[in-house]
Amino acid sequence: MKQFPEIIKEFPEINKRKIIFALSGLIGVILLIVLLVNIFKVPDKELFTGVWVEVGTKNAKDCVMTFYEDGRFTEVYNANQTGNNFLVLDYAGTYNVSESDNILTLNYNIGGSSVYSYSITRDHLTLDDGDMFGYKHNYEKQK
């Protein structure tokens, strides 16, 4: 089997130029796509802003989290059994997002904090590691 440099030598000179030109164009297109993705990437902190509703939980509670642009948040848990609320927990405080290591810190007004690792898109948020029960929390953004 011939090595790549040997195969290139067999092409006529005009084909070598076309191949090099095509490869250069392909590399340029890839670099342009990478640049555009980085220019138009929305910072995670901006993606958090809005109302998020927990979906697909294995526990008997519903959670609605609201993140505000000014760094505040509210969190409302409605624990229920067979559709009847028996415990409603309301929390508020401030939050910090560390994009470099995907960490969300919730600082509660009543004292204490929770630290979660997160993954986020425009419509989906997953929080992990911060819950004392070991659950992963999945949220969908409300429009």
Residue pairs with C-beta under 8 A, 6 or more apart in sequence:
8 16
8 19
11 19
42 122
43 99
44 97
44 99
44 102
44 118
44 120
45 97
45 99
47 120
47 121
47 122
48 67
48 95
48 97
48 104
48 120
48 125
49 67
49 68
49 69
50 66
50 67
50 141
50 142
51 64
51 65
51 66
51 141
51 142
52 64
52 65
52 66
52 67
52 125
52 139
52 140
52 141
52 142
53 62
53 63
53 64
53 139
53 140
53 142
54 62
54 63
54 64
54 65
54 137
54 138
54 139
55 138
55 139
55 140
56 138
57 63
57 135
57 137
57 138
58 135
59 133
59 135
60 79
60 80
60 81
61 77
61 78
61 79
61 80
61 87
62 77
62 78
62 80
63 75
63 76
63 77
63 78
63 137
63 139
64 75
64 76
65 73
65 74
65 75
65 76
65 139
66 73
66 74
66 75
67 73
67 95
71 94
71 95
71 96
72 92
72 93
72 94
72 95
73 92
73 93
73 94
73 95
73 106
74 90
74 91
74 92
75 89
75 90
75 91
75 92
75 106
76 88
76 89
76 90
76 91
77 87
77 88
77 89
77 91
78 85
78 87
78 88
79 85
79 86
79 87
79 88
79 89
80 86
91 106
91 108
91 109
91 110
92 108
92 109
93 106
93 107
93 108
93 109
93 110
93 113
94 106
94 107
95 104
95 105
95 106
95 107
96 104
96 105
96 107
97 103
97 104
97 118
98 104
98 105
101 117
102 117
102 118
102 119
103 115
103 116
103 117
103 118
104 115
104 116
104 117
104 118
104 127
104 130
105 113
105 114
105 115
105 116
106 113
106 114
106 115
106 116
106 130
107 113
108 114
114 130
114 131
115 129
115 130
116 127
116 128
116 129
116 130
116 131
116 137
117 127
117 128
117 129
117 130
118 125
118 126
118 127
118 128
119 125
119 126
120 126
122 141
123 140
123 141
124 138
124 139
124 140
124 141
125 138
125 139
125 140
125 141
126 136
126 137
126 138
126 139
127 136
127 137
127 139
128 136
128 137
131 137
